Amino acid sequence: MQLYHHPYSLDSQKVRLTLEENGIDYTSYHVNPITGKNMEPSFFRLNPSAKLPVFQNGSHIIFDTIDIMQYIERIAVFTLGSENVTLSSQEVIEWMQRIQAWDPKYFTLFHIPEKYRFIVSKFIRRVVIARMAESPDLAGSYHLKLDEVYETEDKLRDPDVLKQSKEQLAEILDDVERKLNESTYLAGDEFTMADVMLIPVLARIVLLDLEEEYICSRPNIAEYWNLVRQRPSYKKVIGKYFSGWRKYKTLLKTWCFVRIRGMLKRY
């Protein structure tokens, strides 16, 4: 089994947490979207949307995050037996679907300095156009990706897009806060895939230095956040890159790439 992913990608984190929680071995391939690696023809043929992650098991290729997570669950049940692992309940699936419906892209990009996000956007446009010329058989898919880049740029100029994203996130977290008043985890007193879906969202909030507004203001979520960060899966998938000083090292690597691109643009 192979997973094409990147440590900064929320959906990649969700899938990697699922793999770690279920004890499934896999081969890891890093695909960095900031440097345009997801636009290379070899990856584009796997997934024409160029989105991460992509999970491959033999000839079976899955792009949808929830589909990947449920597929991994089924592998775990088959491998370990139903006594050790069970499939997600309807309540868990409903939480998974609701959390996944919130798109972190615009929320994240709005909290990045404008000059940096548009440098990256311009670079991605150039990469797509170059790849289109190299692989004419994929031109249709690359055209769709180029349209998506322009659409993203347009939406980032609309303050209502951020407002709607913030409202949707706050509504989810308010419901999570109420639920955690009744149980230790999101779908009861046992850790489930619903928690796997939520943890990367909380980690992204912390990465953007918005913890006070979205986590600390909700005491049940604040306690829950302290609890789930102790899990080995969290430490391996997210804490390794974003805890303490590692957070600044991770961000520095990204910003250095963006700044270099910005300097090259001027020459």
C-alpha positions in Angstrom: 0.0 0.0 0.0 1.3 3.5 -0.9 0.2 6.9 0.4 1.0 10.0 -1.6 0.8 12.9 0.9 2.4 15.9 2.5 2.8 16.6 6.3 1.2 20.0 6.0 -2.0 18.7 4.2 -5.0 18.4 6.5 -6.5 15.5 4.6 -3.1 13.8 4.5 -2.9 14.1 8.3 -6.4 12.5 8.6 -5.4 9.5 6.5 -2.0 9.1 8.2 -3.7 9.2 11.7 -6.1 6.5 10.5 -3.2 4.3 9.3 -1.3 4.8 12.6 -4.4 4.2 14.8 -5.1 1.0 13.0 -1.5 -0.2 12.9 -1.4 -0.5 9.1 2.0 -0.6 7.3 2.3 1.5 4.2 4.9 3.1 1.9 5.1 6.9 2.2 5.7 9.2 -0.7 5.9 13.0 0.0 4.4 15.2 -2.7 4.9 18.9 -1.9 2.1 21.1 -3.3 4.0 24.3 -2.5 6.7 23.3 -4.9 4.2 22.1 -7.5 5.2 18.4 -7.2 1.5 17.4 -7.3 1.3 18.9 -10.8 3.9 16.5 -12.3 2.4 14.3 -15.0 3.1 11.1 -13.1 1.1 12.3 -10.1 -1.6 13.9 -12.3 -2.2 10.6 -14.0 -2.9 9.1 -10.6 -5.2 12.0 -9.6 -6.2 14.7 -12.1 -7.5 16.9 -9.4 -3.9 17.1 -8.0 -5.2 17.0 -4.5 -3.7 15.1 -1.6 -3.7 12.5 -0.4 -3.9 9.6 -2.8 -4.0 6.1 -1.5 -3.0 3.1 -3.7 -3.4 -0.6 -3.0 -2.4 -2.5 -6.1 -4.5 -1.2 -8.9 -7.0 0.3 -6.5 -6.6 4.1 -6.2 -8.7 6.2 -3.9 -8.8 10.1 -3.7 -11.6 10.9 -1.3 -10.4 11.3 2.2 -13.4 9.6 3.9 -13.4 6.7 1.4 -9.7 6.2 2.2 -10.3 6.1 5.9 -13.2 3.7 5.6 -11.1 1.5 3.3 -8.3 1.4 5.9 -10.8 0.5 8.6 -12.0 -2.5 6.5 -8.4 -3.6 6.0 -7.9 -3.4 9.7 -11.0 -5.5 10.4 -10.0 -8.1 7.9 -6.4 -8.2 9.2 -6.9 -7.9 12.9 -10.4 -9.4 13.2 -13.6 -7.8 14.4 -12.8 -8.4 18.1 -10.0 -5.9 17.9 -11.3 -3.4 15.4 -14.9 -2.4 14.4 -16.2 -0.3 11.6 -17.4 3.2 12.3 -20.9 3.7 13.6 -23.4 5.9 11.9 -22.8 8.7 14.4 -19.1 8.6 13.7 -19.7 8.7 10.0 -22.0 11.7 10.4 -19.4 13.6 12.4 -16.7 12.7 9.8 -18.9 14.0 6.9 -19.7 17.2 8.8 -16.1 18.0 9.6 -15.0 17.1 6.1 -17.5 19.5 4.6 -15.6 22.4 6.1 -12.9 23.4 3.5 -9.8 24.7 5.3 -8.3 26.1 2.2 -9.7 29.6 2.3 -9.5 29.9 6.1 -5.8 29.0 5.9 -5.0 31.2 2.9 -6.7 34.3 4.4 -4.4 34.0 7.4 -1.2 34.0 5.2 0.2 37.4 4.2 -1.3 38.4 0.8 2.1 38.9 -0.9 3.2 35.4 -0.1 0.0 33.6 -1.1 -0.1 35.3 -4.5 3.6 34.5 -5.2 2.8 30.8 -4.6 -0.4 31.1 -6.8 1.5 32.7 -9.6 4.2 30.0 -9.4 1.5 27.3 -9.5 0.0 28.9 -12.6 3.4 28.8 -14.3 3.9 25.1 -13.3 0.4 24.1 -14.7 1.0 25.9 -18.0 4.5 24.3 -18.3 3.1 20.8 -17.5 0.3 21.3 -20.0 2.9 21.9 -22.8 4.9 18.8 -21.7 1.9 16.5 -21.6 -0.7 17.5 -24.2 -2.7 14.3 -23.5 -3.5 15.8 -20.0 -4.2 19.3 -21.3 -7.9 19.1 -20.4 -7.2 18.2 -16.8 -4.5 20.9 -16.5 -7.0 23.5 -17.9 -9.4 22.6 -15.2 -6.6 23.0 -12.6 -5.7 26.4 -14.0 -9.3 27.5 -13.8 -9.3 26.4 -10.2 -6.2 28.5 -9.4 -7.9 31.6 -10.9 -11.1 30.9 -9.0 -9.1 30.7 -5.7 -7.4 34.0 -6.4 -10.8 35.6 -7.0 -12.4 34.2 -3.9 -9.4 35.4 -1.8 -10.4 39.0 -2.8 -13.9 38.4 -1.3 -14.2 39.0 2.5 -17.5 37.1 2.6 -15.7 33.9 1.7 -13.6 34.1 4.9 -16.7 35.2 6.9 -18.6 32.1 5.8 -15.6 29.8 6.5 -15.2 31.2 10.0 -18.9 30.9 10.7 -19.0 27.3 9.6 -16.0 26.4 11.6 -17.4 28.1 14.8 -20.7 26.3 14.4 -18.9 22.9 14.2 -16.7 23.7 17.2 -19.7 24.9 19.2 -21.5 21.6 18.6 -18.2 19.7 19.5 -18.0 21.7 22.7 -21.6 20.6 23.7 -20.9 17.0 22.7 -17.7 16.9 24.8 -19.7 18.0 27.8 -21.3 14.5 27.7 -18.4 12.3 26.7 -14.6 12.0 26.6 -14.4 11.8 22.8 -16.5 13.1 20.0 -18.7 10.0 19.5 -18.5 8.6 23.1 -15.9 7.5 25.5 -13.8 5.6 22.9 -11.5 7.2 20.4 -12.9 6.9 16.9 -12.5 8.1 13.3 -14.6 11.2 14.2 -11.7 12.3 16.5 -9.2 11.5 13.7 -11.1 14.0 11.5 -11.2 16.7 14.2 -7.6 16.6 15.4 -6.0 18.0 12.2 -8.5 20.9 12.2 -7.5 21.8 15.8 -3.8 21.5 14.8 -4.4 23.9 11.9 -6.0 26.4 14.2 -3.0 26.2 16.5 -0.6 26.5 13.6 -2.3 29.8 12.5 -2.0 31.2 16.1 -5.8 31.2 16.5 -5.9 28.9 19.6 -7.2 31.6 21.9 -10.2 32.4 19.7 -11.2 28.9 18.7 -9.9 26.4 21.3 -9.2 28.1 24.7 -12.5 29.9 24.6 -14.2 26.5 24.6 -13.0 24.7 27.8 -14.2 21.2 26.8 -12.3 21.4 23.5 -9.2 22.8 25.3 -9.2 19.8 27.6 -9.9 17.4 24.7 -7.0 19.0 22.8 -4.6 18.4 25.6 -5.8 14.7 25.8 -5.5 13.8 22.1 -2.0 15.3 21.8 -0.8 12.6 24.0 -1.6 9.9 21.5 1.3 8.3 19.8 -0.4 8.7 16.4 -0.6 12.5 17.0 3.0 12.8 18.0 4.1 10.9 14.9 1.9 12.5 12.3 1.5 16.1 13.5 3.5 16.7 16.6 6.7 15.7 14.8 6.3 18.7 12.5 4.3 21.3 14.5 4.9 20.9 18.2 7.0 23.6 20.0 10.1 24.8 18.1 9.3 22.3 15.3 6.4 24.5 14.3 8.7 27.4 13.5 11.1 25.1 11.7 8.2 23.8 9.5 6.9 27.3 8.8 10.4 28.6 8.1 11.0 26.0 5.4 7.8 27.0 3.7 8.3 30.7 3.9 11.9 30.4 2.7 10.7 28.7 -0.5 8.0 31.4 -1.0 10.5 34.2 -0.4 13.0 32.7 -2.9 10.3 32.5 -5.4 9.4 36.1 -4.8 13.0 37.2 -5.3 13.4 35.2 -8.5 10.2 36.8 -9.8 11.9 40.2 -9.7 14.8 39.2 -12.0 
